[in-house]
Amino acid sequence: MMALIDTQHLSFSYRRQAVLTDIDLSVAEGSVLALLGPNGSGKTTLLKLMTGLLKPVRGHVRLNDRDIHTMPQRELARNLAYVPQVHRETFAYRVVDVVLMGRMPHKSFFSRYGAADRLIAHEALEKLGIAHLADRPYTEVSGGERQLALIARAMTQGARAFIMDEPTNGLDYGNQVRLLERLKALAADGYTFVFSTHHPDHALAVADRVVMMRKGVITHDGVVGDTVTQDSLMDLYNVDVRMYPVENGVCVCVPAVRLCGCGGKAH
């Protein structure tokens, strides 16, 4: 399968301190890749390099075999979207207005949104199941709904590849599940996702490939079922974990923690 996003010998430093070293990574079109790793492993830096927000000190990032730093910003935005963690807008824009902002790469500086732009925005809202929120203030919807609105905004850019930094961060359990369900549905439609997470279960739920990172290098890379194992997680996080099968080949990961009360008896 052709690589949509490809990094070659990618390295990056902050103030001469190496953060990423010699990262070779290919992301196939229509795939879902999850990045796992402890804090400070370089996940966020890698995502920013993949979107062009940072420039590597060595190596290249290519999108459809083109160096992203040679592409016009508007063209890059029409093909690749960065979806940040949930945030709260300062002004009470309507949800549909936030989504419409995704049309900016298709507009000239002074042009207004037209009927075609609004149709694209509403189609994205429908696809993500939040069309009923279109006229609600973005500041008044839940964190999960805001995150879905940001994905809808990315879709209106025209992009079919999304880079997401901890998309479930700050969401309650129900909203985490609903967001993952939407990601899985979009992946089934051929969208490409690269996302970072601190939850191995999220990788197991939606990813078909997992890359594990520590101290700026890749330690494990492979098919999710073969890569997310007790041994690899214990090696990555230095904690004792257990993997249990649930159904249909799906496993869950839980920490091997004993909760003790008085007298040291487990409860």
DOMAR-919219 format. One record per residue (C-alpha): residue in one letter; x, y, z. Coordinates in steps of 0.25 Angstrom, whole numbers, padded with zeros to 4 digits, always signed. Example, Ala and Ser with C-alpha at 12.3 -4.5 7.8 and 13.67 -1.06 7.14 Angstrom:
<recs>
a+0049-0018+0031/s+0055-0004+0029/
</recs>
This chain:
<recs>
m+0000+0000+0000/m+0005+0014-0004/a+0010+0023+0007/l+0002+0035+0009/i+0011+0041+0020/d+0026+0037+0020/t+0037+0042+0030/q+0052+0039+0027/h+0063+0040+0037/l+0055+0051+0044/s+0062+0057+0056/f+0059+0070+0064/s+0065+0077+0076/y+0061+0088+0086/r+0073+0097+0090/r+0083+0086+0085/q+0076+0075+0093/a+0072+0064+0084/v+0057+0061+0085/l+0055+0052+0073/t+0066+0043+0066/d+0066+0037+0053/i+0051+0034+0052/d+0047+0026+0039/l+0032+0024+0038/s+0022+0022+0027/v+0007+0024+0029/a-0002+0017+0018/e-0014+0023+0012/g-0027+0019+0020/s-0019+0014+0032/v-0020+0018+0047/l-0007+0019+0054/a-0006+0021+0069/l+0006+0027+0076/l+0008+0021+0090/g+0019+0026+0100/p+0022+0032+0113/n+0022+0047+0115/g+0035+0053+0109/s+0036+0042+0098/g+0035+0052+0087/k+0020+0048+0082/t+0015+0063+0081/t+0028+0067+0075/l+0027+0056+0064/l+0012+0060+0061/k+0016+0075+0060/l+0027+0071+0050/m+0018+0063+0042/t+0008+0075+0040/g+0019+0085+0037/l+0018+0093+0050/l+0032+0090+0053/k+0044+0088+0044/p+0053+0076+0046/v+0068+0079+0048/r+0071+0067+0039/g+0062+0058+0030/h+0049+0060+0023/v+0034+0059+0024/r+0027+0055+0011/l+0012+0056+0008/n+0009+0048-0005/d+0024+0048-0008/r+0025+0063-0007/d+0033+0070+0004/i+0023+0077+0012/h+0032+0089+0014/t+0032+0091-0001/m+0017+0091-0002/p+0008+0104-0001/q+0001+0105+0012/r-0012+0105+0006/e-0010+0093-0002/l-0004+0086+0010/a-0016+0089+0018/r-0025+0084+0008/n-0019+0070+0009/l-0014+0069+0023/a-0021+0074+0036/y-0016+0076+0050/v-0027+0074+0061/p-0022+0080+0074/q-0027+0075+0088/v-0040+0081+0093/h-0040+0096+0095/r-0050+0107+0098/e-0051+0118+0089/t-0051+0132+0095/f-0063+0137+0087/a-0076+0130+0086/y-0076+0125+0072/r-0087+0116+0067/v-0082+0102+0065/v-0085+0103+0050/d-0076+0116+0050/v-0065+0108+0056/v-0066+0097+0046/l-0067+0107+0034/m-0053+0112+0038/g-0048+0100+0031/r-0052+0106+0018/m-0041+0117+0019/p-0031+0109+0011/h-0041+0110-0001/k-0044+0124+0000/s-0037+0137-0004/f-0034+0147+0008/f-0046+0156+0006/s-0056+0146+0001/r-0068+0141+0009/y-0074+0127+0011/g-0084+0123+0001/a-0095+0113+0000/a-0086+0103-0004/d-0077+0105+0008/r-0089+0104+0017/l-0093+0091+0011/i-0080+0085+0013/a-0079+0089+0027/h-0093+0084+0030/e-0090+0070+0023/a-0078+0069+0032/l-0086+0072+0044/e-0096+0061+0040/k-0085+0051+0037/l-0081+0053+0052/g-0095+0053+0058/i-0094+0067+0063/a-0103+0074+0053/h-0113+0077+0064/l-0102+0086+0070/a-0100+0095+0058/d-0106+0107+0064/r-0101+0105+0079/p-0090+0114+0084/y-0077+0106+0083/t-0074+0110+0097/e-0086+0103+0103/v-0085+0089+0097/s-0077+0078+0104/g-0063+0075+0102/g-0066+0063+0094/e-0075+0071+0085/r-0065+0082+0083/q-0055+0071+0079/l-0064+0066+0069/a-0066+0080+0064/l-0051+0081+0062/i-0051+0068+0054/a-0063+0074+0046/r-0055+0086+0043/a-0043+0078+0038/m-0052+0070+0029/t-0057+0083+0023/q-0043+0087+0019/g-0044+0075+0009/a-0033+0067+0016/r-0034+0052+0018/a-0022+0051+0027/f-0023+0056+0041/i-0012+0057+0051/m-0018+0057+0066/d-0010+0060+0079/e-0017+0052+0090/p-0031+0054+0085/t-0038+0048+0097/n-0030+0057+0107/g-0040+0063+0117/l-0052+0056+0112/d-0060+0047+0122/y-0062+0032+0119/g-0074+0033+0111/n-0069+0044+0102/q-0056+0036+0100/v-0064+0024+0095/r-0073+0033+0086/l-0061+0040+0080/l-0054+0027+0077/e-0066+0021+0071/r-0066+0033+0061/l-0052+0031+0058/k-0054+0017+0055/a-0066+0020+0046/l-0058+0031+0038/a-0046+0021+0037/a-0056+0011+0030/d-0059+0022+0020/g-0044+0023+0016/y-0039+0034+0025/t-0025+0033+0030/f-0022+0036+0045/v-0009+0038+0053/f-0012+0040+0068/s-0005+0040+0081/t-0011+0034+0093/h-0007+0030+0108/h-0017+0019+0107/p-0013+0006+0101/d-0028+0002+0101/h-0031+0013+0091/a-0020+0008+0082/l-0026-0006+0083/a-0040-0001+0080/v-0037+0007+0067/a-0023+0006+0062/d-0018-0004+0052/r-0003+0000+0055/v+0004+0004+0067/v+0017+0012+0069/m+0023+0012+0083/m+0033+0023+0086/r+0043+0026+0098/k+0053+0037+0099/g+0052+0041+0085/v+0053+0028+0078/i+0044+0017+0073/t+0044+0004+0082/h+0033-0004+0075/d+0025-0003+0062/g+0015-0012+0056/v+0001-0018+0055/v-0007-0014+0067/g-0010-0028+0072/d+0005-0032+0071/t+0011-0020+0077/v+0002-0016+0089/t+0006-0027+0098/q+0008-0029+0113/d+0023-0030+0110/s+0024-0017+0101/l+0015-0009+0111/m+0023-0013+0123/d+0036-0009+0115/l+0030+0004+0110/y+0024+0009+0124/n+0032+0001+0134/v+0019-0004+0141/d+0013-0018+0142/v+0001-0019+0133/r-0009-0030+0129/m-0016-0033+0115/y-0029-0040+0115/p-0037-0044+0103/v-0051-0039+0103/e-0058-0043+0090/n-0056-0044+0075/g-0041-0044+0077/v-0041-0031+0085/c-0033-0029+0097/v-0033-0020+0109/c-0021-0015+0117/v-0021-0013+0132/p-0010-0010+0142/a-0007-0021+0151/v-0010-0013+0164/r-0014-0018+0177/l-0023-0009+0185/c-0020-0012+0200/g-0028-0008+0212/c-0025-0009+0227/g-0016-0021+0230/g-0011-0022+0216/k-0023-0030+0211/a-0027-0028+0196/h-0041-0023+0193/
</recs>
